[in-house]
Amino acid sequence: MPFTECAMSLVVLGMFFSIVSSYSIGVIAGDFPVFGIGDSDGFMKRAVPVVGDMSEMPSDMKDAIHGVKMGVASDICDNAKNNLAIDWDGSPLNYTCYHPKNRLPIIEGMKPIEDCNIPEKYYSKHVCMNEKIEYDVPIPTYGNHRPLWPVYGEYIFVPPQRWLHNLEHGAVVMLYHPCAEPLEVEKLRQLVKGCLRRHVITPYMYLPADKPLALVTWGCKLQMNHVDASVVKNFIKTRALHGPEAELAKEGQYRFKLLDVAEAPKGSNYYDRKLCPSS
């Protein structure tokens, strides 16, 4: 290899490991890099430039409960286009598996874990794009979020500051680690798409190595090592459409990195009148 090509390769490799080390990646068996549960704070609470001035927000955009009205696109608060880096800087770490030949292992016999917890009479706030939103857990199931929610469907990546709003509207969010077994990811994807229109699918690097798949609804989450169709369908039938604003089936406005717009499964409709209709 010519010297110039070799030098360039070393520079690129050095930049990659510099980025990786800056996010405190842990290591498991087989030299497989994966984010640990406790490593999320370094990313979710990273320093981000804050822009904008909310002092000129018109009164008709204010909401007595949520602070800001939802679904109203505004250059002053949130138009789903400006200052998106405050939630996600576009890093490929969020959606890339750097060891595709060494996927996270399927562990037979490992049972899924379902957990539901939400404070009584909890109300979330809609936060404009001049403020950071931080979460204390790697997989939030409720919390403050942006006024504009994502279009339902699958994304290259969408941050929790957006999809938490979908949960509030009764949606199911499917999360998968970028290095999860692709066949298991596809199996879960087809189950979710076949159960309801109101879903968001995105990779998510903060899932633990032994449970790289998760379904999230308002206040609840189901974490899995591998897919059990009956467990998945039962969770969706039991937990979906139970958010505080689940009666709102309206499409979202955030489309950044959208891959595929969701459709109502055969046997149901736009409003998800029947969950998992084929089962």
Secondary structure, 3 states (H helix, E strand, C coil): CCHHHHHHHHHHHHHHHHHHHHCCCEEECCCEEECCHHHHHHHHCCCCCCCCCHHHCCHHHEECCCEECCCCCCCCCCCCCCCHHHCCCCCHHHCCCCCCCCCCCCCCCCCCEEEECCCCCCCCCECCCCCCCCCCCCCCCCCCECCCCECCEEECCCCHHHHHHHHHCCCEEEEECCCCCHHHHHHHHHHHHCCCCCEEEEECCCCCCCCCEEEEECCEEEEECCCCHHHHHHHHHHHCCCCCCCCCCCCCCECCCEEEECCCCCCCCCCCCCCCCCC
